[in-house]
Amino acid sequence: MSDLISVAAPDGAVRAVTGMSGREYRSADGIYQMPSSDAAALVKAGGFRPSLGGLVRSAGYPCASCGFQSLFRLCSRCGHHN
C-alpha cells in the first residue's frame, strides 16, 4: 500500500467521503488519511492539504513581571523592562 496523505474535506461538517477507488473514509475532525489517488480526487473536488506544522511561537518578549507578550523590551502593560 502506498503512503497515506492527509486531506481535509471542503466542509468541516463532512464526516465521511467516498474516494475514486470506491473506498469510504470516515473522520471525526474532517481530516482524512488516504492514498494519493483518492487524495488527489478529493483536492480536485475542493478539499485541501491541511497545515500540520503545529503552533508557531509569537514574536516579541514575554514580560517577566506580568506575562504579557510585548513587541518591545519595555512592557506596554506594566512598564517592566525585560
URFEN-V83493 format. One record per pair of residues at least 24 apart in sequence whose ideal C-beta (glycine too) atoms are under 10 Angstrom apart, sorted by the first residue. I is the first residue (numbers start at 1). GAP is how many residues later the second one is. Records with the same first field share a line. If there is no record, write none. Layout:
I=GAP, GAP
//
This chain:
1=34
2=32, 33, 34, 35, 37
3=30, 32, 33
4=28, 29, 30, 31, 32, 34, 35
5=27, 28, 29, 30, 31, 32, 33, 34, 35, 37, 38, 44
6=25, 26, 27, 28, 33, 43, 44, 45, 46
7=24, 25, 26, 27, 29, 31, 32, 33, 34, 35, 36, 40, 41, 42, 43
8=24, 34, 35, 39, 40, 41, 42, 43
9=33, 36, 37, 38, 39
10=32, 33, 35, 36, 37, 38
11=35, 36
14=33
17=24, 25, 28, 30
18=24
20=24, 25
//
